[in-house]
Amino acid sequence: MVQARARVRGESVLAERFALFAECLLTGVWIAVASLGVLTWPAALAAGTRHLRRRAAHRAGGAREFTADVRDAVRGGWAVGLAGWAALGLAWFDVRAVRAGLPGGPLIGAVVLVALLGFAVAVLRAAARWTPDARWRTLLAAAGRRTVLDPAGSLLLVAGLAVVGCSGWFVAPLAIPVLGAVAAAAVAVEERHRPC
C-alpha cells in the first residue's frame, strides 16, 4: 500500500517512509509545545495523533489544523490532564512512602506504578482514537478495555514511554521529538483494532 501511494505521488518508498518519520519528529515538538499549558497534555496528544493519521492518509493538514484540534480536544481533555497530574502526585507520594520504609510499601509501590502505566497507556490509546465529536469519557472507557485486552499493544506503548523517559534522562531535548514517535506508535496500535 505504501509502495502504491509512493508511486502515485512520484516518490520512492524510502522517501515516503522518511517523510513520515520526519513528520513524527515534528509532531513531537508540536505536542511538547501544546503541553506547556500543563492540563493540555491529553489534548496535545489527541491533536498529534490526529495529525499523524491525516499525514498517513495523505490528507492535508499542518500547524493550523493541529492548533484547531488542540482547542477542540482541550474542552474535555483538561479533566483528563488534571487526573493525570493527580495520579502522578499519588505516585510521587507513594514513592516517598516506600522510601520511608513503611510495611508493605514495595508491594503498594509496584501496584501504583502498574496503575500509573495503565492510565498512561489508556490515555495514549484514547488520544489515538480522538475526533472532534468524541467524548473523552467514552474514549477512555473503551481505551481502558483495550489496554487490558491487548497486552501486546499496551506493552509496545509502555516501551515507547520508556524510550521517551530514557531519551530525556540521557539527552533532555531528545525526549521532545520522541513524543511524536510514541504518538505514531499509539496510532499504529489502535489501527490494528479498527473494523475493516
Buried (B, 14 or more C-beta within 10 A) or exposed (E): EEEEBBEEEEBEEEEBEEBBEEBBBBBBBBBBBBBEBEBBBBBBBBBBBBBBBBBBEEEEBEEEBBEBBBBBBBEBBBEBBEBBEEBEEEBEEBBEBBEEEEEEBEEBBEEBBEBBBBBBBBBBBBBBBBEEEBEBEEBBEBBBEBBEEBEEBBEBBBEBBEBBEEBBEEEEEBBBBBBBBBBBBBBBBBEEEEEE
